[in-house]
């Protein structure tokens, strides 16, 4: 469902704000070449420049004639451009003031400011990429790990879309059989249920297979939160520093040193992780520390994974038992018995391991850190899915569409098995096709499309 776009020429800064060696202004639309000509004052029109080539230019303010910058024009003739329109990119010197002045000159010459994601939106509406591929652009830019970047690159290349189209082809095959039995009953005769069910079964199996990647795909895209919790002075801050390889959290022997949530970024099995060190959980009369304790408890409730840190020297205290009791029944809990270099951890491991995955560690000697990291990686990865070998579902929108399609396919197969009229099967097949079309944008509502591109960065 690609809606034609107004014949407007848009422009934006396509590089990050700040000082840099190179800055890029992107212009796209029917008047891109005319606007570029106004800034160069050259007898050679940009329109005559061969597509996909660079040319040295000097830019002038169209109002005052002041020289703004010199650099290169990259020219792309429609439809052989990212947006499918005439596109000109000025590659000049980076710098906030300089780029802002060049952009102002472009707007004065007749362009309008591009909305966030409008270049990608035009690419989608002009059939240069589908909605799943467009989403992958934003994922590629925001990728926090190499694994996430590779997964986004594969989606941008069309692997998810290709799998969706394969599922749709199987459904269409079933619909063709149904339509033939309706339109040509005398020639075709009564359709065998098994013939209709076979392509529907294939479609449902492929849909379920894609859905199984959704949890891992979302974690790659959005990351997860890991919270370290426990009594004061069990070594939570030291453990966070050891895991991250930094001195992000302040470490002292004074109980209550950590009074607020301290965040550090980690990479576990290719998944971006926000690791939070929290205040030691205890009863306190200090109003500031009490706020930190309350925030620590809130962080545990919202965490994807919790590392409950115990002190090997102190053993399992009543406060530790209370903490572990509160964590029972929830997934994603690991117990780290810290200070393993100072005490025998075997009795503690024997007591705790029946309840939670546990490991003995030392933030000082780094004993057990590799085992803890491996244990965390297994939890955050979920199913052992290879991001480099299978298409991944990476957004809640895609997952919801697949669930709708799978439900419709299950209904259709139930109808086949019940030997009900084929017209009823067709209704569910069309519902599944519509749901799958939402992933690629063929049946997506306009407000959803607008919402997706509004989250993109300017210039993309």
C-alpha positions in Angstrom: 0.0 0.0 0.0 2.3 2.7 -1.3 0.6 6.1 -1.3 1.8 8.7 -3.8 3.7 11.5 -2.2 3.4 15.2 -2.9 5.7 16.6 -5.5 7.8 18.5 -3.0 11.6 18.8 -2.8 13.0 18.1 0.7 16.4 18.7 2.2 18.2 17.9 5.5 21.6 17.4 7.1 22.4 13.8 6.7 25.4 13.6 9.0 25.7 13.9 12.8 25.7 17.2 14.5 29.1 18.6 15.5 32.6 19.2 14.1 33.7 16.7 11.6 35.9 16.3 8.5 32.9 15.9 6.2 29.3 17.0 6.4 26.5 16.0 4.0 23.4 17.9 2.9 20.8 15.7 1.1 18.2 17.0 -1.3 15.5 14.9 -2.9 12.6 15.7 -5.2 11.6 17.0 -8.6 13.4 20.3 -8.1 16.6 18.9 -6.6 18.7 19.7 -9.6 17.2 23.2 -10.1 17.9 24.1 -6.5 21.4 22.8 -6.7 22.0 24.9 -9.8 21.0 28.1 -7.9 23.8 27.5 -5.3 26.6 26.8 -7.8 26.2 29.6 -10.3 27.8 27.3 -12.8 27.0 27.3 -16.5 26.9 23.5 -16.4 23.6 22.3 -15.0 23.7 19.6 -12.4 21.0 17.8 -14.4 23.6 17.2 -17.1 26.0 15.5 -14.7 26.1 11.7 -15.1 24.3 9.8 -12.3 26.3 8.2 -9.5 29.3 10.6 -10.1 31.0 13.3 -8.0 31.8 16.8 -9.2 33.7 19.6 -7.5 31.6 22.7 -6.8 31.6 26.0 -4.9 28.4 26.9 -3.1 27.1 30.5 -2.9 24.3 32.0 -0.7 21.5 32.5 -3.3 20.5 35.8 -1.6 23.8 37.6 -0.9 26.2 35.8 -3.2 28.6 35.0 -0.3 30.7 31.9 -0.8 29.6 29.3 1.8 31.7 26.3 1.1 33.3 24.2 -1.5 33.1 20.4 -1.9 31.5 17.7 -4.0 28.1 17.2 -5.6 27.0 13.5 -5.7 24.2 13.2 -8.3 21.6 10.5 -8.6 19.0 10.6 -11.4 15.5 9.1 -10.7 14.6 6.3 -10.4 18.2 5.1 -9.7 18.5 6.7 -6.3 17.7 5.8 -2.7 14.4 7.6 -2.7 13.6 6.9 -6.3 13.6 10.6 -7.0 16.3 13.0 -8.3 18.8 13.3 -5.5 21.7 15.6 -4.9 24.1 15.3 -2.0 26.6 18.1 -1.1 29.7 16.7 0.6 31.4 19.6 2.2 33.2 20.5 5.4 31.6 19.4 8.7 30.6 21.8 11.4 27.3 22.8 13.0 27.3 26.5 11.8 28.6 25.7 8.3 26.1 23.0 7.6 23.2 25.0 9.0 24.1 27.9 6.7 24.3 25.6 3.7 21.0 24.0 4.6 19.4 27.4 5.0 20.6 28.3 1.5 19.1 25.1 0.1 15.8 25.9 1.8 15.9 29.5 0.5 16.4 28.1 -3.0 13.1 26.2 -2.8 13.3 23.1 -0.7 11.5 22.4 2.5 12.9 20.8 5.6 12.6 17.0 5.6 10.7 15.3 8.4 12.5 12.6 10.4 12.8 9.5 8.2 11.2 11.2 5.2 13.9 10.1 2.8 13.4 6.5 3.8 9.6 7.0 3.7 9.9 8.2 0.1 12.0 5.1 -0.8 9.3 2.9 0.7 6.5 4.8 -1.1 8.4 4.7 -4.4 8.9 1.0 -4.2 12.6 1.0 -3.5 12.3 -1.0 -0.3 9.4 -2.5 1.7 8.4 -1.7 5.3 10.5 -4.4 6.9 13.6 -3.3 5.0 12.8 0.3 6.0 12.7 -0.7 9.7 16.0 -2.4 9.2 17.6 1.0 8.3 16.7 2.4 11.7 18.0 -0.9 13.4 21.2 -0.7 11.5 21.9 2.9 12.6 20.9 2.1 16.2 22.7 -1.3 16.5 24.7 -1.6 19.7 26.6 -4.8 18.9 28.1 -6.4 15.9 25.5 -9.2 16.1 22.7 -6.7 16.0 24.3 -4.8 13.1 24.6 -8.0 11.1 21.0 -9.0 11.8 19.8 -5.6 10.6 22.0 -5.8 7.5 20.3 -9.2 6.6 16.9 -7.7 7.1 17.8 -4.7 5.0 18.9 -7.1 2.2 15.4 -8.5 2.2 15.8 -11.9 3.9 12.8 -11.5 6.3 10.7 -10.1 3.4 11.6 -13.1 1.2 10.5 -15.5 3.9 7.2 -13.7 4.4 6.6 -13.8 0.6 7.4 -17.6 0.6 4.7 -18.0 3.3 2.3 -15.9 1.2 3.0 -18.0 -1.9 2.0 -21.1 0.0 -1.3 -19.5 1.1 -1.9 -18.3 -2.4 -1.4 -21.9 -3.6 -4.2 -23.0 -1.3 -6.5 -20.2 -2.4 -5.9 -21.1 -6.1 -7.1 -24.6 -5.3 -10.2 -23.3 -3.5 -11.0 -20.8 -6.3 -10.7 -23.5 -8.9 -13.1 -25.8 -7.0 -15.6 -22.9 -6.7 -15.3 -21.6 -10.3 -14.9 -24.9 -12.1 -16.7 -27.5 -10.0 -17.5 -29.7 -13.0 -13.9 -29.8 -14.4 -12.1 -29.9 -11.0 -14.6 -31.9 -9.0 -14.7 -32.0 -5.2 -11.4 -30.9 -3.8 -9.6 -33.3 -1.6 -9.0 -31.7 1.9 -5.5 -33.0 2.0 -4.6 -31.0 -1.2 -5.7 -27.7 0.4 -4.2 -28.5 3.8 -0.7 -29.3 2.5 0.2 -25.7 1.5 -1.6 -24.3 4.6 0.5 -26.7 6.7 3.7 -25.4 5.1 2.6 -21.8 5.6 1.8 -22.4 9.3 5.1 -24.2 10.0 7.1 -21.4 8.4 5.1 -18.8 10.3 5.7 -20.6 13.6 9.4 -20.9 12.8 9.6 -17.1 12.2 7.8 -16.4 15.5 10.3 -18.5 17.4 13.0 -15.9 16.5 11.0 -12.9 17.8 12.2 -13.0 21.4 15.9 -13.1 20.3 15.3 -10.5 17.6 13.8 -8.0 19.9 16.6 -8.5 22.5 19.1 -7.8 19.7 17.2 -4.7 18.7 16.2 -3.3 22.1 18.7 -4.8 24.4 18.0 -6.0 27.9 18.4 -4.8 31.5 20.5 -6.8 34.0 20.2 -5.6 37.7 22.7 -6.5 40.4 21.0 -6.7 43.8 21.9 -7.8 47.3 22.9 -6.6 50.8 25.3 -3.7 51.3 29.0 -4.6 50.9 28.6 -7.9 49.2 30.5 -6.6 46.2 27.9 -5.5 43.7 29.8 -2.5 42.5 33.1 -4.4 42.3 31.4 -7.1 40.3 29.9 -4.6 37.9 33.3 -3.0 37.4 34.8 -6.5 36.8 32.2 -7.4 34.2 32.4 -4.2 32.3 36.2 -3.8 32.6 35.8 -0.2 33.9 35.7 1.6 37.3 32.2 3.0 36.6 30.8 2.2 40.1 32.4 3.6 43.3 33.8 0.9 45.6 34.4 1.4 49.3 34.2 -0.6 52.5 31.5 1.7 53.8 28.0 0.2 53.7 25.6 2.4 51.7 28.1 3.9 49.3 25.9 3.2 46.3 22.8 5.2 46.8 21.4 5.4 43.2 21.3 3.2 40.2 24.6 3.1 38.3 24.3 2.0 34.7 27.0 0.4 32.5 26.8 -1.0 29.0 27.8 -4.6 28.3 27.8 -7.0 25.4 26.7 -10.5 26.2 26.4 -13.0 23.3 26.0 -10.1 20.9 23.1 -8.7 22.8 23.4 -5.1 24.1 22.9 -5.1 27.9 22.2 -2.2 30.4 23.8 -3.4 33.6 22.5 -1.6 36.7 24.3 -1.6 40.1 21.9 -0.7 42.8 21.9 0.4 46.4 22.4 -2.4 49.0 19.0 -3.5 50.2 18.7 -3.1 54.0 16.6 -1.2 56.6 17.9 2.3 57.1 17.0 5.6 58.8 19.0 7.6 56.3 16.4 9.3 54.1 18.7 9.5 51.1 19.8 5.9 51.3 16.2 4.8 51.8 15.4 6.4 48.4 18.2 4.4 46.9 16.9 1.2 48.4 13.4 1.9 47.1 14.9 2.4 43.6 16.9 -0.8 43.9 13.7 -2.7 44.6 11.9 -1.1 41.6 14.9 -1.9 39.4 14.6 -5.6 40.3 10.9 -5.6 39.4 11.6 -4.2 36.0 14.7 -6.1 35.2 15.0 -8.7 32.5 17.7 -10.6 34.4 18.7 -10.3 38.1 22.1 -11.1 39.5 21.6 -11.7 43.2 25.0 -11.2 44.8 25.9 -13.0 48.1 29.0 -12.7 50.3 31.0 -16.0 50.5 32.5 -14.9 53.9 29.1 -14.1 55.5 27.2 -17.1 54.1 23.5 -17.0 53.5 22.1 -14.4 56.0 18.4 -14.0 56.9 18.4 -10.9 54.6 19.8 -13.1 51.7 17.1 -15.7 52.3 14.4 -13.1 52.2 15.9 -11.8 48.9 16.0 -15.2 47.3 12.5 -16.1 48.5 11.2 -12.9 46.8 13.0 -13.9 43.5 11.6 -17.5 43.4 9.2 -18.2 40.6 10.6 -15.6 38.2 12.8 -16.3 35.2 16.2 -14.8 34.6 17.8 -15.0 38.0 21.4 -15.8 38.6 23.1 -16.0 42.0 26.7 -14.8 42.2 28.6 -15.8 45.3 31.2 -13.1 45.5 34.6 -13.0 47.4 35.3 -16.6 46.4 39.0 -15.8 47.0 38.4 -15.4 50.7 36.2 -18.3 51.7 35.0 -21.8 50.7 32.0 -21.4 48.5 31.1 -25.1 48.2 28.5 -25.1 51.0 26.8 -22.0 49.7 26.7 -23.4 46.1 25.2 -26.6 47.4 22.5 -24.7 49.2 21.6 -22.2 46.4 22.0 -24.2 43.2 18.8 -26.2 43.7 16.9 -22.9 43.6 18.8 -20.8 41.0 21.7 -21.1 38.5 24.7 -20.1 40.7 28.4 -19.4 40.3 31.2 -18.6 42.6 33.1 -15.5 41.6 35.8 -13.0 42.8 35.6 -9.5 41.6 39.2 -9.0 42.8 40.9 -12.1 41.2 38.3 -12.4 38.4 37.8 -16.0 39.4 34.5 -17.3 37.9 33.8 -14.2 35.8 34.0 -16.2 32.5 31.5 -18.7 33.9 29.2 -16.0 35.1 29.4 -14.2 31.7 28.6 -17.5 29.9 25.7 -18.2 32.2 24.3 -14.7 31.6 24.8 -15.1 27.9 22.8 -18.3 27.9 20.0 -16.6 29.7 19.9 -13.4 27.6 20.2 -15.3 24.3 17.2 -17.4 25.0 16.9 -20.0 22.2 20.2 -20.8 20.5 19.4 -18.9 17.3 22.2 -18.0 14.9 21.5 -14.4 13.8 23.7 -14.9 10.7 21.8 -17.9 9.3 18.1 -17.2 9.7 15.8 -14.3 9.2 14.9 -12.6 12.4 11.7 -10.9 13.6 12.9 -7.8 15.3 9.9 -5.7 16.3 6.7 -6.1 18.2 4.8 -5.0 15.1 6.2 -7.8 13.0 5.6 -10.3 15.8 1.9 -9.3 16.3 1.3 -9.6 12.5 2.8 -13.1 12.5 0.6 -14.1 15.5 -2.5 -12.9 13.6 -1.4 -14.8 10.5 -0.7 -18.0 12.5 -4.1 -17.8 14.2 -5.9 -17.4 10.9 -3.9 -20.3 9.4 -4.8 -22.5 12.3 -8.5 -21.7 11.9 -8.3 -22.4 8.2 -6.7 -25.8 8.8 -9.4 -26.6 11.4 -12.0 -25.7 8.8 -10.4 -28.1 6.3 -10.3 -30.9 8.8 -14.0 -30.4 9.6 -14.9 -30.6 5.9 -16.7 -27.3 6.1 -17.4 -25.2 2.9 -14.2 -24.0 1.2 -15.5 -20.4 1.2 -14.9 -20.4 5.0 -11.3 -21.5 4.4 -10.8 -18.7 1.9 -11.9 -16.1 4.5 -9.1 -17.2 6.9 -6.6 -17.4 4.1 -7.2 -13.8 3.1 -7.0 -12.8 6.8 -3.6 -14.4 7.0 -2.4 -12.7 3.8 -3.5 -9.3 5.1 -1.6 -9.9 8.3 1.6 -10.9 6.5 1.2 -7.9 4.2 1.4 -5.6 7.3 5.1 -6.8 7.8 6.1 -5.7 4.3 3.8 -2.7 4.2 1.4 -4.0 1.5 -1.6 -3.8 3.8 -0.4 -1.5 6.6 -2.5 1.3 7.8 -1.3 4.8 7.0 -1.0 5.9 10.6 1.2 3.0 11.4 3.5 3.8 8.5 3.7 7.4 9.6 4.5 6.3 13.1 7.3 4.0 12.0 9.1 6.7 10.0 8.6 9.4 12.6 11.1 7.5 14.8 13.9 7.7 12.3 16.6 10.3 12.5 16.7 13.5 10.4 18.4 13.1 7.1 17.5 9.4 6.8 
